[in-house]
C-alpha cells in the first residue's frame, strides 16, 4: 500500500486541480471506490474530507460519541477514508481522522502516514483524540481502524491514557495473531538511525494517566500480550479471505477473553456473499463493509447488509503507478 499510494500521489502531484468548495448541504456524496481518497488528496492537498474534523460538531442522542478513523500504513486522513467518512457523517456521526506517522511535513510526504516508529504514532494519536474529546466534551470515542490503524489505538488505550475512553472498536483487516512485520522493522530502523545521528526523539509532555509499556516486550507484543482486548469495549473484526497483505487472513480473527465484559464479533465478508472479493484496500470502500461498520457502531439499530460484487483495488493501483 505504501508504494502504490505514494506513487499515485507523486505521479500526479503537479496536476492537482483546485479544491472544490465544500458543500454544507447533507447528504454528502459517497463513492464506493478506494481510489477516490487519492483523488481527494490531490484535489485538496493536506486537507480533510468533507464531513470530518469539524471541532464544532456535537454528538446527538442517537450517536453521542465521536468516531475516530485510524488509517493504515501509507494512508492518510483523506486517502484512506473517502468512502467511510461520508457514510458515517451522513448517518449523523461526528467524524474525525488524523494523519499520523508521516516522515515529513511537506506535501505529498505529509500525506503518507503510518511510516514512522509506532510508539511515536501512538502518541500522535493520543494527542489527536485528547483534542477531539476536549473539543466535543465526550468522555468516550468509537474507533474504526484499518490495518496498522487497528493496533495503534490499542497501544494508546493500554499505555497512553486511553483505557476507559473507547466504547466500540471496529477493525478492518486486523492482524491480532501475527508477529512483527515490515512496519515494525521500518519504524525501529528509523528510530535507531535517528539515535545514531543524535536526533532526539519527539518531546512528550507529562502524562500522569500514562503507564510504561513492558520493557521486555516489543511494540507488537505490548499490544497483543496477554490480549489486545480491554474490558468494557465492544470489538468487531472484519476480515476478507482475499486479503493479499494480511496472510493468512484469519490472523485477524480473535475471540474475546472468557469470563470478561469484553465482547468480540468476528466477520468474514465472504460469509454469505461469495461475490465480495475485497482485498486489503477495497475492504474499507464498499457498501457491504460500510453497512457492517454502521451496525458495529450501532448494534441496537441494525441495517441491511447488502451482498454486492466487490473487486480488489491493488491491481488497479499497480496500473495507476505504472502510467507515465
C-alpha positions as YAML, in Angstrom:
chain: A
units: angstrom
residues:
- id: 1
  name: UNK
  ca: [0.00, 0.00, 0.00]
- id: 2
  name: UNK
  ca: [2.83, 2.42, 0.84]
- id: 3
  name: UNK
  ca: [4.46, 2.28, -2.58]
- id: 4
  name: UNK
  ca: [1.25, 2.32, -4.57]
- id: 5
  name: UNK
  ca: [-0.35, 5.25, -2.78]
- id: 6
  name: UNK
  ca: [2.94, 7.14, -2.69]
- id: 7
  name: UNK
  ca: [3.44, 6.57, -6.40]
- id: 8
  name: UNK
  ca: [-0.04, 7.77, -7.20]
- id: 9
  name: UNK
  ca: [0.49, 11.00, -5.25]
- id: 10
  name: UNK
  ca: [3.96, 11.67, -6.63]
- id: 11
  name: UNK
  ca: [2.95, 10.95, -10.22]
- id: 12
  name: UNK
  ca: [0.05, 13.39, -10.00]
- id: 13
  name: UNK
  ca: [1.45, 15.97, -7.57]
- id: 14
  name: UNK
  ca: [1.87, 18.60, -10.26]
- id: 15
  name: UNK
  ca: [-1.59, 18.20, -11.73]
- id: 16
  name: UNK
  ca: [-3.89, 18.56, -8.73]
- id: 17
  name: UNK
  ca: [-7.00, 20.57, -9.61]
- id: 18
  name: UNK
  ca: [-8.25, 23.37, -7.41]
- id: 19
  name: UNK
  ca: [-10.11, 22.16, -4.32]
- id: 20
  name: UNK
  ca: [-13.86, 22.37, -4.76]
- id: 21
  name: UNK
  ca: [-15.90, 24.30, -2.25]
- id: 22
  name: UNK
  ca: [-17.24, 22.03, 0.49]
- id: 23
  name: UNK
  ca: [-20.99, 21.68, 0.48]
- id: 24
  name: UNK
  ca: [-22.83, 22.28, 3.72]
- id: 25
  name: UNK
  ca: [-25.97, 20.51, 2.50]
- id: 26
  name: UNK
  ca: [-26.30, 16.87, 3.51]
- id: 27
  name: UNK
  ca: [-26.11, 14.20, 2.42]
- id: 28
  name: UNK
  ca: [-22.52, 14.11, 1.33]
- id: 29
  name: UNK
  ca: [-21.81, 12.21, -1.88]
- id: 30
  name: UNK
  ca: [-20.41, 8.73, -1.33]
- id: 31
  name: UNK
  ca: [-18.10, 6.98, -3.80]
- id: 32
  name: UNK
  ca: [-17.57, 3.30, -3.13]
- id: 33
  name: UNK
  ca: [-14.07, 3.39, -4.55]
- id: 34
  name: UNK
  ca: [-10.81, 3.34, -2.58]
- id: 35
  name: UNK
  ca: [-9.10, 5.40, -5.28]
- id: 36
  name: UNK
  ca: [-11.49, 8.28, -4.51]
- id: 37
  name: UNK
  ca: [-9.30, 9.00, -1.48]
- id: 38
  name: UNK
  ca: [-6.28, 9.64, -3.68]
- id: 39
  name: UNK
  ca: [-8.37, 11.95, -5.87]
- id: 40
  name: UNK
  ca: [-9.48, 13.83, -2.74]
- id: 41
  name: UNK
  ca: [-5.90, 14.30, -1.59]
- id: 42
  name: UNK
  ca: [-4.84, 15.58, -4.99]
- id: 43
  name: UNK
  ca: [-7.78, 17.98, -5.12]
- id: 44
  name: UNK
  ca: [-7.16, 19.33, -1.63]
- id: 45
  name: UNK
  ca: [-3.54, 18.64, -0.63]
- id: 46
  name: UNK
  ca: [-3.16, 18.26, 3.11]
- id: 47
  name: UNK
  ca: [-6.84, 18.89, 3.72]
- id: 48
  name: UNK
  ca: [-9.61, 16.94, 5.40]
- id: 49
  name: UNK
  ca: [-12.52, 15.18, 3.76]
- id: 50
  name: UNK
  ca: [-15.92, 16.91, 3.84]
- id: 51
  name: UNK
  ca: [-17.77, 15.90, 6.97]
- id: 52
  name: UNK
  ca: [-14.61, 15.28, 9.01]
- id: 53
  name: UNK
  ca: [-12.51, 17.13, 11.58]
- id: 54
  name: UNK
  ca: [-15.19, 19.69, 12.42]
- id: 55
  name: UNK
  ca: [-14.35, 20.53, 16.02]
- id: 56
  name: UNK
  ca: [-17.65, 22.34, 16.45]
- id: 57
  name: UNK
  ca: [-19.53, 19.06, 15.83]
- id: 58
  name: UNK
  ca: [-21.51, 17.77, 18.81]
- id: 59
  name: UNK
  ca: [-22.88, 14.28, 19.17]
- id: 60
  name: UNK
  ca: [-26.59, 13.56, 19.13]
- id: 61
  name: UNK
  ca: [-28.63, 11.40, 21.49]
- id: 62
  name: UNK
  ca: [-28.54, 8.68, 18.84]
- id: 63
  name: UNK
  ca: [-24.79, 8.95, 18.21]
- id: 64
  name: UNK
  ca: [-23.21, 10.69, 21.19]
- id: 65
  name: UNK
  ca: [-19.59, 9.61, 20.67]
- id: 66
  name: UNK
  ca: [-17.15, 10.93, 18.03]
- id: 67
  name: UNK
  ca: [-15.84, 8.32, 15.60]
- id: 68
  name: UNK
  ca: [-12.08, 8.31, 15.09]
- id: 69
  name: UNK
  ca: [-10.90, 6.88, 11.74]
- id: 70
  name: UNK
  ca: [-7.35, 5.49, 12.04]
- id: 71
  name: UNK
  ca: [-5.69, 4.81, 8.68]
- id: 72
  name: UNK
  ca: [-3.25, 2.09, 7.72]
- id: 73
  name: UNK
  ca: [0.39, 2.09, 6.66]
- id: 74
  name: UNK
  ca: [0.98, 4.63, 3.90]
- id: 75
  name: UNK
  ca: [-2.53, 6.01, 4.29]
- id: 76
  name: UNK
  ca: [-3.83, 9.34, 5.49]
- id: 77
  name: UNK
  ca: [-6.93, 11.14, 6.66]
- id: 78
  name: UNK
  ca: [-8.11, 11.59, 3.09]
- id: 79
  name: UNK
  ca: [-6.58, 8.72, 1.11]
- id: 80
  name: UNK
  ca: [-7.92, 6.00, 3.42]
- id: 81
  name: UNK
  ca: [-11.44, 7.21, 4.17]
- id: 82
  name: UNK
  ca: [-13.14, 8.70, 1.10]
- id: 83
  name: UNK
  ca: [-15.97, 6.17, 1.44]
- id: 84
  name: UNK
  ca: [-16.47, 5.59, 5.15]
- id: 85
  name: UNK
  ca: [-16.08, 9.25, 6.17]
- id: 86
  name: UNK
  ca: [-19.17, 10.48, 4.27]
- id: 87
  name: UNK
  ca: [-21.09, 7.28, 5.09]
- id: 88
  name: UNK
  ca: [-20.61, 7.94, 8.82]
- id: 89
  name: UNK
  ca: [-21.20, 11.68, 8.55]
- id: 90
  name: UNK
  ca: [-24.44, 11.07, 6.65]
- id: 91
  name: UNK
  ca: [-25.50, 8.69, 9.41]
- id: 92
  name: UNK
  ca: [-25.20, 11.51, 11.93]
- id: 93
  name: UNK
  ca: [-21.80, 10.82, 13.49]
- id: 94
  name: UNK
  ca: [-19.13, 13.40, 14.32]
- id: 95
  name: UNK
  ca: [-16.22, 12.03, 12.32]
- id: 96
  name: UNK
  ca: [-12.55, 12.76, 12.94]
- id: 97
  name: UNK
  ca: [-9.49, 11.45, 11.11]
- id: 98
  name: UNK
  ca: [-5.81, 12.20, 11.71]
- id: 99
  name: UNK
  ca: [-2.77, 11.56, 9.59]
- id: 100
  name: UNK
  ca: [-0.17, 10.14, 11.96]
- id: 101
  name: UNK
  ca: [3.32, 8.75, 11.47]
- id: 102
  name: UNK
  ca: [4.29, 10.81, 8.41]
- id: 103
  name: UNK
  ca: [8.01, 11.22, 7.78]
- id: 104
  name: UNK
  ca: [7.83, 14.91, 6.90]
- id: 105
  name: UNK
  ca: [5.64, 17.98, 6.97]
- id: 106
  name: UNK
  ca: [5.89, 18.94, 3.29]
- id: 107
  name: UNK
  ca: [3.23, 17.59, 0.92]
- id: 108
  name: UNK
  ca: [2.99, 14.96, -0.52]
- id: 109
  name: UNK
  ca: [5.23, 13.28, 2.10]
- id: 110
  name: UNK
  ca: [2.94, 14.68, 4.80]
- id: 111
  name: UNK
  ca: [0.02, 12.77, 3.30]
- id: 112
  name: UNK
  ca: [1.72, 9.39, 3.69]
- id: 113
  name: UNK
  ca: [1.12, 8.33, 7.27]
- id: 114
  name: UNK
  ca: [1.84, 5.26, 9.34]
- id: 115
  name: UNK
  ca: [5.51, 5.09, 8.34]
- id: 116
  name: UNK
  ca: [7.38, 6.26, 11.44]
- id: 117
  name: UNK
  ca: [8.16, 4.50, 14.72]
- id: 118
  name: UNK
  ca: [4.97, 3.02, 16.11]
- id: 119
  name: UNK
  ca: [5.32, 4.48, 19.64]
- id: 120
  name: UNK
  ca: [5.55, 7.95, 18.04]
- id: 121
  name: UNK
  ca: [2.41, 7.21, 16.02]
- id: 122
  name: UNK
  ca: [0.54, 6.09, 19.13]
- id: 123
  name: UNK
  ca: [1.49, 9.31, 20.90]
- id: 124
  name: UNK
  ca: [0.31, 11.40, 17.95]
- id: 125
  name: UNK
  ca: [-2.99, 9.53, 18.01]
- id: 126
  name: UNK
  ca: [-3.28, 10.17, 21.75]
- id: 127
  name: UNK
  ca: [-2.82, 13.91, 21.24]
- id: 128
  name: UNK
  ca: [-5.37, 13.93, 18.43]
- id: 129
  name: UNK
  ca: [-8.00, 12.04, 20.43]
- id: 130
  name: UNK
  ca: [-7.35, 14.19, 23.51]
- id: 131
  name: UNK
  ca: [-8.10, 17.25, 21.39]
- id: 132
  name: UNK
  ca: [-11.27, 15.67, 19.97]
- id: 133
  name: UNK
  ca: [-12.53, 14.72, 23.42]
- id: 134
  name: UNK
  ca: [-11.80, 18.16, 24.81]
- id: 135
  name: UNK
  ca: [-13.49, 19.95, 21.90]
- id: 136
  name: UNK
  ca: [-16.58, 17.74, 21.83]
- id: 137
  name: UNK
  ca: [-16.92, 17.22, 25.57]
- id: 138
  name: UNK
  ca: [-17.19, 13.47, 25.01]
- id: 139
  name: UNK
  ca: [-15.68, 11.14, 27.59]
- id: 140
  name: UNK
  ca: [-15.56, 8.27, 25.09]
- id: 141
  name: UNK
  ca: [-14.94, 7.79, 21.38]
- id: 142
  name: UNK
  ca: [-15.52, 4.97, 18.92]
- id: 143
  name: UNK
  ca: [-12.59, 3.67, 16.87]
- id: 144
  name: UNK
  ca: [-12.68, 2.48, 13.26]
- id: 145
  name: UNK
  ca: [-9.23, 1.33, 12.22]
- id: 146
  name: UNK
  ca: [-7.75, -0.20, 9.10]
- id: 147
  name: UNK
  ca: [-4.71, -2.50, 9.05]
- id: 148
  name: UNK
  ca: [-1.98, -0.70, 11.06]
- id: 149
  name: UNK
  ca: [-4.75, 1.52, 12.36]
- id: 150
  name: UNK
  ca: [-6.19, -1.46, 14.22]
- id: 151
  name: UNK
  ca: [-3.20, -1.80, 16.56]
- id: 152
  name: UNK
  ca: [-2.03, 1.80, 17.13]
- id: 153
  name: UNK
  ca: [-5.20, 2.69, 19.12]
- id: 154
  name: UNK
  ca: [-4.69, -0.34, 21.35]
- id: 155
  name: UNK
  ca: [-1.27, 0.94, 22.42]
- id: 156
  name: UNK
  ca: [-2.87, 4.28, 23.27]
- id: 157
  name: UNK
  ca: [-5.58, 2.53, 25.27]
- id: 158
  name: UNK
  ca: [-3.16, 0.29, 27.17]
- id: 159
  name: UNK
  ca: [-0.32, 2.69, 27.91]
- id: 160
  name: UNK
  ca: [-1.08, 6.29, 26.95]
- id: 161
  name: UNK
  ca: [-4.23, 7.02, 28.91]
- id: 162
  name: UNK
  ca: [-6.88, 5.68, 26.55]
- id: 163
  name: UNK
  ca: [-8.19, 3.00, 28.89]
- id: 164
  name: UNK
  ca: [-11.91, 3.54, 29.51]
- id: 165
  name: UNK
  ca: [-12.25, 6.07, 26.70]
- id: 166
  name: UNK
  ca: [-13.40, 3.70, 23.91]
- id: 167
  name: UNK
  ca: [-16.86, 2.16, 23.59]
- id: 168
  name: UNK
  ca: [-16.77, 0.47, 20.16]
- id: 169
  name: UNK
  ca: [-13.60, -0.69, 18.40]
- id: 170
  name: UNK
  ca: [-14.10, -1.72, 14.76]
- id: 171
  name: UNK
  ca: [-11.12, -3.23, 12.95]
- id: 172
  name: UNK
  ca: [-10.95, -3.67, 9.17]
- id: 173
  name: UNK
  ca: [-8.25, -6.14, 8.07]
- id: 174
  name: UNK
  ca: [-6.69, -6.53, 11.52]
- id: 175
  name: UNK
  ca: [-3.84, -8.94, 12.34]
- id: 176
  name: UNK
  ca: [-4.12, -9.67, 16.04]
- id: 177
  name: UNK
  ca: [-2.42, -13.09, 15.89]
- id: 178
  name: UNK
  ca: [0.56, -12.03, 13.78]
- id: 179
  name: UNK
  ca: [4.12, -11.28, 14.87]
- id: 180
  name: UNK
  ca: [6.23, -8.21, 14.00]
- id: 181
  name: UNK
  ca: [6.05, -7.14, 10.35]
- id: 182
  name: UNK
  ca: [7.67, -4.71, 7.92]
- id: 183
  name: UNK
  ca: [6.04, -1.75, 9.67]
- id: 184
  name: UNK
  ca: [7.78, -2.73, 12.90]
- id: 185
  name: UNK
  ca: [11.13, -3.17, 11.18]
- id: 186
  name: UNK
  ca: [10.86, 0.15, 9.36]
- id: 187
  name: UNK
  ca: [9.85, 2.06, 12.48]
- id: 188
  name: UNK
  ca: [12.59, 0.54, 14.61]
- id: 189
  name: UNK
  ca: [15.17, 1.24, 11.88]
- id: 190
  name: UNK
  ca: [14.11, 4.89, 11.70]
- id: 191
  name: UNK
  ca: [14.30, 5.23, 15.49]
- id: 192
  name: UNK
  ca: [17.78, 3.63, 15.58]
- id: 193
  name: UNK
  ca: [19.03, 5.81, 12.70]
- id: 194
  name: UNK
  ca: [17.66, 8.89, 14.43]
- id: 195
  name: UNK
  ca: [19.51, 7.96, 17.62]
- id: 196
  name: UNK
  ca: [22.79, 7.37, 15.77]
- id: 197
  name: UNK
  ca: [22.54, 10.82, 14.23]
- id: 198
  name: UNK
  ca: [21.99, 12.33, 17.66]
- id: 199
  name: UNK
  ca: [18.49, 13.49, 16.76]
- id: 200
  name: UNK
  ca: [16.37, 13.45, 19.91]
- id: 201
  name: UNK
  ca: [13.10, 11.58, 19.98]
- id: 202
  name: UNK
  ca: [9.99, 13.79, 19.89]
- id: 203
  name: UNK
  ca: [9.39, 15.55, 23.19]
- id: 204
  name: UNK
  ca: [6.33, 14.43, 25.10]
- id: 205
  name: UNK
  ca: [4.62, 16.40, 27.85]
- id: 206
  name: UNK
  ca: [3.94, 15.00, 31.28]
- id: 207
  name: UNK
  ca: [1.34, 12.25, 31.15]
- id: 208
  name: UNK
  ca: [0.09, 11.25, 34.60]
- id: 209
  name: UNK
  ca: [-2.51, 8.98, 33.01]
- id: 210
  name: UNK
  ca: [0.14, 7.01, 31.09]
- id: 211
  name: UNK
  ca: [1.72, 3.78, 32.22]
- id: 212
  name: UNK
  ca: [5.03, 2.40, 30.92]
- id: 213
  name: UNK
  ca: [4.91, -0.38, 28.39]
- id: 214
  name: UNK
  ca: [6.70, -3.58, 29.47]
- id: 215
  name: UNK
  ca: [10.43, -3.22, 28.84]
- id: 216
  name: UNK
  ca: [10.77, -6.89, 27.92]
- id: 217
  name: UNK
  ca: [8.25, -6.67, 25.04]
- id: 218
  name: UNK
  ca: [8.45, -5.04, 21.63]
- id: 219
  name: UNK
  ca: [5.55, -2.98, 20.28]
- id: 220
  name: UNK
  ca: [3.86, -5.98, 18.73]
- id: 221
  name: UNK
  ca: [3.97, -7.92, 21.97]
- id: 222
  name: UNK
  ca: [2.99, -4.93, 24.10]
- id: 223
  name: UNK
  ca: [-0.19, -4.56, 22.04]
- id: 224
  name: UNK
  ca: [-1.11, -8.24, 21.90]
- id: 225
  name: UNK
  ca: [0.00, -9.79, 25.21]
- id: 226
  name: UNK
  ca: [-1.73, -11.11, 27.15]
- id: 227
  name: UNK
  ca: [-4.60, -9.86, 24.93]
- id: 228
  name: UNK
  ca: [-5.22, -6.78, 22.76]
- id: 229
  name: UNK
  ca: [-8.74, -6.54, 24.19]
- id: 230
  name: UNK
  ca: [-9.63, -4.29, 27.11]
- id: 231
  name: UNK
  ca: [-12.60, -4.73, 29.45]
- id: 232
  name: UNK
  ca: [-15.86, -2.98, 28.65]
- id: 233
  name: UNK
  ca: [-15.12, -2.44, 24.95]
- id: 234
  name: UNK
  ca: [-17.27, -3.93, 22.16]
- id: 235
  name: UNK
  ca: [-14.88, -5.19, 19.47]
- id: 236
  name: UNK
  ca: [-15.72, -6.06, 15.86]
- id: 237
  name: UNK
  ca: [-13.16, -7.57, 13.49]
- id: 238
  name: UNK
  ca: [-13.97, -7.51, 9.76]
- id: 239
  name: UNK
  ca: [-11.67, -9.57, 7.55]
- id: 240
  name: UNK
  ca: [-11.52, -10.79, 3.94]
- id: 241
  name: UNK
  ca: [-10.30, -14.10, 2.57]
- id: 242
  name: UNK
  ca: [-8.89, -12.19, -0.42]
- id: 243
  name: UNK
  ca: [-6.53, -10.07, 1.71]
- id: 244
  name: UNK
  ca: [-3.17, -10.06, -0.05]
- id: 245
  name: UNK
  ca: [-1.35, -8.18, 2.74]
- id: 246
  name: UNK
  ca: [-2.60, -9.84, 5.93]
- id: 247
  name: UNK
  ca: [-1.91, -13.52, 5.27]
- id: 248
  name: UNK
  ca: [-3.40, -15.76, 6.32]
- id: 249
  name: UNK
  ca: [-6.44, -13.56, 6.62]
- id: 250
  name: UNK
  ca: [-7.70, -15.32, 9.74]
- id: 251
  name: UNK
  ca: [-4.92, -13.92, 11.95]
- id: 252
  name: UNK
  ca: [-7.39, -11.05, 12.32]
- id: 253
  name: UNK
  ca: [-9.98, -13.30, 13.93]
- id: 254
  name: UNK
  ca: [-9.74, -13.35, 17.72]
- id: 255
  name: UNK
  ca: [-12.33, -14.34, 20.28]
- id: 256
  name: UNK
  ca: [-12.84, -12.24, 23.37]
- id: 257
  name: UNK
  ca: [-11.32, -13.40, 26.66]
- id: 258
  name: UNK
  ca: [-13.60, -15.79, 28.51]
- id: 259
  name: UNK
  ca: [-15.22, -14.57, 31.68]
- id: 260
  name: UNK
  ca: [-14.79, -10.85, 30.94]
- id: 261
  name: UNK
  ca: [-17.02, -7.95, 29.97]
- id: 262
  name: UNK
  ca: [-15.27, -7.76, 26.60]
- id: 263
  name: UNK
  ca: [-17.41, -8.50, 23.54]
- id: 264
  name: UNK
  ca: [-15.75, -9.57, 20.28]
- id: 265
  name: UNK
  ca: [-17.55, -10.26, 16.99]
- id: 266
  name: UNK
  ca: [-15.61, -11.69, 14.03]
- id: 267
  name: UNK
  ca: [-16.92, -11.23, 10.48]
- id: 268
  name: UNK
  ca: [-15.57, -12.67, 7.22]
- id: 269
  name: UNK
  ca: [-17.05, -10.57, 4.42]
- id: 270
  name: UNK
  ca: [-17.36, -13.56, 2.08]
- id: 271
  name: UNK
  ca: [-19.60, -15.43, 4.53]
- id: 272
  name: UNK
  ca: [-23.00, -15.18, 2.89]
- id: 273
  name: UNK
  ca: [-21.60, -13.18, -0.05]
- id: 274
  name: UNK
  ca: [-19.17, -15.02, -2.33]
- id: 275
  name: UNK
  ca: [-19.32, -12.10, -4.79]
- id: 276
  name: UNK
  ca: [-17.34, -9.96, -2.34]
- id: 277
  name: UNK
  ca: [-13.69, -10.09, -3.40]
- id: 278
  name: UNK
  ca: [-12.49, -7.26, -1.20]
- id: 279
  name: UNK
  ca: [-8.73, -7.09, -0.88]
- id: 280
  name: UNK
  ca: [-6.73, -5.26, 1.77]
- id: 281
  name: UNK
  ca: [-7.75, -1.86, 0.40]
- id: 282
  name: UNK
  ca: [-11.24, -2.27, -1.01]
- id: 283
  name: UNK
  ca: [-12.46, -3.68, 2.32]
- id: 284
  name: UNK
  ca: [-12.75, -0.06, 3.51]
- id: 285
  name: UNK
  ca: [-14.60, 1.23, 0.45]
- id: 286
  name: UNK
  ca: [-17.68, -0.81, -0.45]
- id: 287
  name: UNK
  ca: [-21.36, -0.89, 0.54]
- id: 288
  name: UNK
  ca: [-21.12, -4.21, 2.36]
- id: 289
  name: UNK
  ca: [-18.26, -3.15, 4.63]
- id: 290
  name: UNK
  ca: [-19.92, 0.23, 5.20]
- id: 291
  name: UNK
  ca: [-23.08, -1.47, 6.46]
- id: 292
  name: UNK
  ca: [-21.07, -3.79, 8.68]
- id: 293
  name: UNK
  ca: [-19.26, -0.82, 10.22]
- id: 294
  name: UNK
  ca: [-22.51, 1.06, 10.82]
- id: 295
  name: UNK
  ca: [-24.02, -1.99, 12.51]
- id: 296
  name: UNK
  ca: [-20.94, -2.48, 14.67]
- id: 297
  name: UNK
  ca: [-21.17, 1.12, 15.87]
- id: 298
  name: UNK
  ca: [-24.93, 0.95, 16.48]
- id: 299
  name: UNK
  ca: [-25.91, -2.68, 17.07]
- id: 300
  name: UNK
  ca: [-29.25, -1.67, 18.54]
- id: 301
  name: UNK
  ca: [-30.39, -0.41, 15.13]
- id: 302
  name: UNK
  ca: [-29.07, -2.89, 12.54]
- id: 303
  name: UNK
  ca: [-29.22, -2.01, 8.87]
- id: 304
  name: UNK
  ca: [-29.50, -4.49, 5.99]
- id: 305
  name: UNK
  ca: [-26.07, -5.67, 4.85]
- id: 306
  name: UNK
  ca: [-26.04, -5.86, 1.05]
- id: 307
  name: UNK
  ca: [-24.23, -8.50, -0.95]
- id: 308
  name: UNK
  ca: [-22.69, -6.74, -3.93]
- id: 309
  name: UNK
  ca: [-19.76, -7.63, -6.19]
- id: 310
  name: UNK
  ca: [-16.55, -6.08, -4.84]
- id: 311
  name: UNK
  ca: [-13.31, -6.08, -6.82]
- id: 312
  name: UNK
  ca: [-9.76, -5.88, -5.49]
- id: 313
  name: UNK
  ca: [-8.06, -2.49, -5.70]
- id: 314
  name: UNK
  ca: [-4.38, -3.44, -5.69]
- id: 315
  name: UNK
  ca: [-4.20, -4.37, -9.41]
- id: 316
  name: UNK
  ca: [-5.74, -1.00, -10.31]
- id: 317
  name: UNK
  ca: [-3.23, 0.86, -8.15]
- id: 318
  name: UNK
  ca: [-0.45, -1.02, -9.86]
- id: 319
  name: UNK
  ca: [-1.72, 0.16, -13.23]
- id: 320
  name: UNK
  ca: [-2.06, 3.72, -11.95]
- id: 321
  name: UNK
  ca: [1.50, 3.97, -10.67]
- id: 322
  name: UNK
  ca: [2.91, 2.40, -13.85]
- id: 323
  name: UNK
  ca: [1.43, 5.09, -16.09]
- id: 324
  name: UNK
  ca: [3.82, 7.88, -17.10]
...
